[in-house]
Structures are given as structure tokens and as C-alpha cells.
Amino acid sequence: MAGLWSGGVDALRALVETVMAAIEVPVLVYFLVINTSYLLLIGLAAWDLIHHRRRAEHAGHDETVASQLAPGVSVIVPAYNEEAGIVTSVQAMLALRYPRHEVVVVDDGSTDGTSDRLRAAFDLVPVERELPTDVPTRAAVTEVLVPRSGRTRLVLVRKNNSGRSDAVNVGINAASEPLVAMVDADSILDPDSLLGVAKPFADDPIRMVATGGAIRAANGCTVIDGRIVQIRMPGSRLARVQVVEYLRAFMLGRTGWSRFGALILISGAFGMFRRDVLVEVGGLDADSIGEDFELVMRIHRSLTDQRRDYRVQFVAEPISWTEVPVTARVLRSQRRRWHRGLWETLWKYRGMLGNPRYGRVGLVALPYYWAFELFAPLLELAGLVLVVLGLALGVVNLSYAYVFLAVAYGYAILVTLAAMTVEELSFHKYDRWRDLRSTLAASIWENVGYRQLTAWWRLEGWWAGLTGRKQVWGTMTRQGFAGTQPAAVEPALTGSPGPGPRDGSRG
Amino acid sequence: MSSRSLLLLAEVVIGLSCLVLALVIVGARLHRVRATRRTTRMVAPHRPMLLAVASGEDAEGSARAHLASLPSATWEHVRSTAVVMLAKVRGAPAETLVALLHAHAEVERALGWLRSRSAVRRARAAYLLGLLHDPANVPALVPLLSDPSPDVRLVAARSLGLIGDPAAAGAVLSAVPPRDGRMGIPAWVAAEALLGMGLGVAPVLRGALASADAGVRDVAVTVAGAGAFTSVLPQLRVLLDHDPLPEVRTGAAVALGRLGGPRDVAALIRCTAPSSPTTLRRTCVGALGELGDPSAVPALTALLDEPDRRLAELAAEALVRVGTAGAEVLLRCVGSTGPAGTVARGALDMARLRGQMPAASR
């Protein structure tokens, strides 16, 4: 028996040795390439952001505010059980600086008092309005309400529950302006947000079809009357790591892709689209888990197939602030969903992969997403398992393993620090020295611990997608930003029903 | 060199790079904090004077004299605040701020910057010259409409609009079409600039409406509608019927809705036919409502059953705007269980809330 065990261990050792010898260099190269690509994206973003900041003086935001010709915007706010903060959110959205905008709230069959709160706060009354069916929808609209004054540009559409994507599609049908902004009900927009994301449409009205706004973590910030008045790092370590992650992967990463002309993901939490293009492509896919990613991919495919000259752009400032998960349970659910959505969308549009017809999207962005977004958690965890196995079997020298991992993760920390440098030289949102200490510490945590954990969750999501399991949305009850008193945002998480955090971003 | 040595070398390089970046972050913050404090300290004593000038409360001119006498090192810090204020004020306070900029040779500097190699500097200079509202700067700004940088072209057009000299209208319009592979200035920027130049652009506008370039015609119809240029009505009618570009026809419909009269109803109704593009149909229905002529009522009534429900909704709203004749049609439809009844009830609901119901129909 002992001989059999010993033989088995020897065979395993030989196998691990062979595998490690075979993949040692490719894994290291993979790490080098993925982090170098991040650095390149950050470099592109830095160029763009510095240019953006230098243009601030003559950008002409005030002229846009006063312009009678600026394109009108319908802000679509899908809401499900958002009674805690919906009134403050809508008040803030109505008060955004923009010459012509309306707010369309779509209550997706909430079981709490979301609609009642709105009804009371804005003196809403029902009107008989038949919404057009420009975009196909599933659930029946039960009621349309508007303010009794008939002047405030707010519309509340109540419908049976059918999910966020269908709610947004109903909002697209109810929208009366040529541009449509999709905003989560729990998001807090900077006062100039609409000006920022609408400006590319005004500057290039024919070609611009979609813009994405930057998303940052609201946790820890002070909110008064639906506005961020003080930016602070969150108290939760998990949220602090996400602040750094959002900055590196989402904000600077997308700025880089936008600069490169191959942006394929606009977060559902804050994106603006030409309404006619949304109607043309059929709105959001209600069956998709990564509906925001899927939508942008569909726009790319459709417009390229029609040989149209078009642009999709990311705007790094201003910002939509959103709560990020502060418990592992909710974060796990979010990351599983994101990765599953990533897989399903990449698979759905596999025909575009490497296809020169789709230009930089097909030849660069999609191969990158396949290699460095979809497969990253698999390769990373496989490498770690092999190292641990190799150490246990004595195949790998401890000090060599240490050096190997130090190089791999040290480079990742370097990338995060590069992102923080760009932030410090451009927006420098977190102005306290204490916050700087926190972000520096978070740049290490992001790569040691957090990264491996999320890699595992992402694999779970991918597996669920491959095996066709039913997607279960995460649950996250929000405190909301209500009241005139300052509210430091730290979401309390319970198991009550409701939609999970809706940023469709993927790192 | 062995792979282990290579890894060790890489580790050292990465570690050092991390250290450098951490130092850059801390250094940048220290520099920024100090610079902000210094600027605040330098500007603070002069801020009340700036506010007095910008709010027009410097009747004796003492604040202006004080600010004009600032040494250049101090003025460098005050300058940007003065420029921001200049963008927000009009009349005498703006003139005083402009005089201050002259006193500190900012205008000469801006004129020099127009030839700078830096596009940001050229754009800043163009922006400042626009804020001065001085027609003497038009000849210096016009060449920037063909600048290699799209930013500079855009700022130059905006500045020409701020100055408001109709002499620049032709140049702004000619910067709209793409040239030499470069994007033209955005249509809305050109339109805003022309609107800022007032009625004096009418002759240029007439030429632009007949331009071979669709982008130029698009700008021209927008300006015609927003600026109430009634002298171009005959051209707008032609464009509505015959322009090959739907966007131009749509713009002409908007303009006719604002400026036209009963004789335009028939043409607008023709464009609501199902064969027209959706946007044009919807715009024409809105324009018929804007005109408010009762002769449009039968056509609008027929559209209440339209399969395009947004069009039907707009037709119902247009009927409200037509007045009593339109409202009566809607009231007759209210009892209907068909699609016309739904949009009629919706339009009447909204009209009541807005207090738009004609007295005879309440």
C-alpha cells in the first residue's frame, strides 16, 4: 500500500514537474503581457486625461448649458425597491445642469414604496399614455404618472416586474429626447455629468452613437441632497480595494480603449446613447446577463455591418458615484455575474473575434478580452495551484517560487501604482493624506488576496455559464442617500430581495 | 544569465519602479498642496476687489486701479479668476475686466499665442479673445477655423460667435464641411456662432441654404428656425420638399413650424405620409402643432390611428396646440376604445395639467 502511495506521489511529482517546466515561461510571459497591456492602456489614458484637464478652461461647458441647440436628453432610471433613496436621486437628477432634459423613472414592479414615495414627493398624477413600441418589451405597463403641474419634466412608468433590461427598454420607449442616458437609481451624478457625456454628441452629432461615463465608489463619501459634497476613502477594506480597482481597470482602462478607438464596454450604470440607434438595434437584450456589454457589442456589429462611420467614446469626468459591495457575499455574486456576462457576450459575438471587418474591435479589443479578461482567472489560479502543488511535492524551490510570484504580482502592483499616479496628476479626488495611505495599501491588497479571491468567483461565474445554471441576482439593500443631513455612504447588506449592484463593468 | 537571476533582476527593477511611482505620487501631492496654498494666499487679498469689479460695485474705480497695478507675479495667480469671471458677466463689469486684461498685456499675449506650436495654448488664446467681444480680433481668429487641431477650430468658431460680428459668418460656415481629411466644426457650434451674430448673417444664410454641402445646409436651416429669419422662408419651403438629406428636411420642418404660416400646412402634411422617414414625419407633426393652424386638424386627426404610436401621440399633442378645433376633435375621440381614444385621453390629460385647454373646450 505504501509502495502504491509512493508510486502515485512520484507520478504526480513527475507530472507537476513536466507541466511546470512546460508552462513556466508561458505563464511568466502571460503575466508580463497582461500587465504591460494594462500599462499601455494607462499610458493612453494618461495622455487623454492630461489633454482633457488642459482643455478644461476653454471647454465651453457654460456655453453648452446656455445653448438652445444642445441635444435633449432623457435620463432613464430603472428602479426596483429603491424607496430609501429614490426621491433624493430623482431630485438630484432633475437638478442636473443641462439645457433640456427629462427624467423617466421606470418602476420595475417594486414591492416596496418606491412609487408611493415618488408620487408623494412630486405630486404625481396618472395620465393615460400609450407608450410607443419602438423597442420590443415584455412586461405590461400598468400606469404612467406625471407631476400635477404638468411642467416638471418627470415621468414615472410603472410596470410589472421583468428585470432591469426590460425596464430600460420601456424607458427608451417613454423617452422623448434624441439622447438617452441610462442611470442606476442608486447612482449619484456629478452636477455636470450630462454635459460631460452629451458633449461628444454635440461635437460630433453624426458619428457619435454612445458614450460612457466614469463610475467611482461612493462608499465613505458624504452625500447631501443627492450630491457628493465630500470625497473620502471608505472605511471597509473591501470597498477601499474596489476604489483602486475601479480607478485602474474601469476608469483608466476604458479611457485607454476609448483613446485607442476600440471601446467595447459602457457601464449600464452610466451610459448615453442615441435613441434612434437604440431603436435600430432593438434596445437591451433582456435575456443577457451582461446586458450593457452585449448592447455595445451589438451596436458595433450592426453599424460596422452597415459600413457606417461611427464612434463610441468614454468620458473620464464627470462621474457617476455608486455604492460598491462591502461584503464578500455580495461581491462574489457581482463578480460571478459579471464574468458570466462577459463569457456569454464574448461567445455570442465570437464571429467578430479576429475579423478584420470589425477593425480594432475585432482585431485588438476582442482578442484582448478573450485572452486577458476571460481567461485571466483560469490561468492565474491554475498557476497558483501548480506552485502550491509543486512546493508540496518538493518540485519547486521555495525561494524560486517566491521570486517568481514577487515578479508577477510586483508588476501588477506597479501597474496599480501607475494608475494612482495618473489619478494624482489629473483628478486627485481623494485629497487627504490618510486617503493616500489607504489607496497605497489597497494597491497591495488588490493584488495579494483580493485578486485571487475574485479570480475564483469569476471562474465560478464562467462555470455557471458553461453549465447553463440559472443566474441568481445578488441582493444588496441600500441605505440610500436621503435627507438633508450628511450621510456617509456605507451600504448595509441584508438578504432582502432586490437587484444587485448594476454596474456592468468588468475589470 | 539564469532564469532565476533574470527574475531577481526583474524584481529589483519592479521594486525600484514602485518606489519611484510612490515618490512621484507623494511629490505631486506635496507640490499641488503647496501651489494651491500659494495661489490662495496670493489671490485672497485681491479677491474682494475682483468681486467688486465683476459685480459692478466699483463705482469709484479704486478696485480696478488696484488690480491694474498688481505686479505680474501676483497677476499670474489672479488672472485665471478674472477670466472665469469675465465669462460670466456682461455690460460694464465685463468692460472693466477687459480693461484689466489690456492693462496686463493679456490681449497682446493671446494674439501672440495664436501662433504658438501648442494647440492648447492657441485654443486658450482664441477663447480669451472671444471673451473680449472685440470685432477687431475677428481677422486674427478667422484663420484658426482651418487650424490643424479640431479643438482650436471649435474654440475659434465659438469665439467668433461671442464677438458677434456678421463679417465672420461666411468663414464659420465654410469651416463646417470636412477639409483635407479633417473633421469640420460641429454643426451646433457653427449654428450657435451664427445665432450670436444676429440678423446681419441673413445674406450669408441665404447662400448657405443653397450650398452644395449638406452639412452647411443643415446648419443654415437650424439657424433660420432658431433665429427667426423670415426672409429665407421661400428657400425653407423648397428644402422641405426637395432636399435629398432627411436631416435638412427635418430642420426645414422645424423652422417652418416656427416661422411659417397657413400656406405651409399642406407641405408639412405631405411629409407626414408613411413614405417619409420616421423622424421627418414626427417633426412635421410637431411643426403643425407649432403653427397652430386649424386647417391641419383633419390630417392630424387621421394620424391618431397611426401604427407609429409616438406619431399618434404627437398628433394628439399638436391638436391641443391648434386650439379649440383640435381640442374638440380630441374630446370626440375620448369615448373611443380604439387607439385614437387612448392618445386623445392622454393628450387631454396633459393639456389640463398644463393649463393648455382652450377655454371653449374645458
Interface residues (C-beta under 8 A of the other chain):
Chain A: E24 H51 R54 R55 E57 H58 G60 D62 E63 S67 Q68 L69 A70 P71 V125 V127 E128 R129 E130 L131 P132 T133 D134 V146 P147 R148 S149 G150 R151 A202 D203 D204 P205 D276 Y400 V403 F404 A406 V407 G410 Y411 I413 L414 L417 A418 M420 T421 E424 L425 H428 W433 L436 L440
Chain B: S3 R4 L7 L8 A10 E11 I14 G15 S17 C18 L21 A22 V24 I25 V26 A28 R29 R32 S80 V83 A87 K88 V120 A123 R124 A126 Y127 D151 L154 V155 R158 M183 P186 A187 W188 V189 A191 E192 L195 T222 A226 T279 D308 R309 R310 A312 E313 P339 T342 V343 R345 G346 D349 M350 R352 L353 R354 G355
